[in-house]
Amino acid sequence: MIDPFERGKAWFLYRRLEREFVRTTSFVALETVHCNVWSEKYGDLLVRIGDMVDSYFRLMIDSKSLDNETTIKNLRKEMQKNRKKNPKWFLDIRDFRKTFDSIFQLSSVEIEADYGLTYYGKLQPFKDFDKQNPSWWEPYNKVKHEIFEQIEKKATLGNVIDALAALFTLNILHKENQRYLIRYTNTIFAEYLRKEDIEKYLGASFIGCANNTKAFKFIAKTQLFTHLFRVDPDPNKKA
């Protein structure tokens, strides 16, 4: 099977979703005053993006880059134990919160959104993920399972861009996918550094870049989103 991260399959699917969202800005300007505007297209995008985030988390569980992480080891054991007891047992967003927030510190990720003539602002797509589900997760489930009742309330520009920013975040932080982006695209870059150096410095940290690389700015950018990679805390600095 083709690895969905290292061969770029995950990024290909993300980019298709982003392009579809960007096309909607020809009809509804990407501004915060429009965050509650709803449409059938936003409903379609929200469900597809939410499904992709769910699938992405599930695929990350088996990633080699996470083999030494305690929360991953615990989740793998829990999955094995529970599936023996109940073949219908399944993971949910609470398992992903408990497992991945401590590794990538998703709760504190900031993404900037702008396109063309408009600037939407800063997003925190996993805000408070250490304590609760993302703000867009419940709308995604509502639209997926109760579309006729919920589409006008939940299928909004604001929920879609938050969900898409969450998927973008996973793509740029997860190591297997990050390596693909550095090697084969211009999505992740740093001035004055070669691709192999960028891969090395970002590869040393799950949250961004190692503390000893503060002289450089590592950036991930698409036509819609920009992320300035965070710097690891100074290990010699007292809390």
Buried (B, 14 or more C-beta within 10 A) or exposed (E): EEBBBBBBBBBEBBBEBBEBBBEBBEEBBBBBEBBEBBBEBBBBBBBBBBEBBBBBBEBBBEBEBBEEBEBBEEBBEBBEEBEEEEEEEEBEBEBBBBBBBBBBBBBBBBBBBBBEEBEBEEBBBBBBBBEBBBBBBBBBBBBBEEBEEBBEBBBBBBBBBBBBBBBBBBBBBBBBBBBBBBBEEEBBBBEEBEBEBBBBBBBBBBBBBBBEBEEBBBBBBBEBBBBBBBBBEEEEEEE
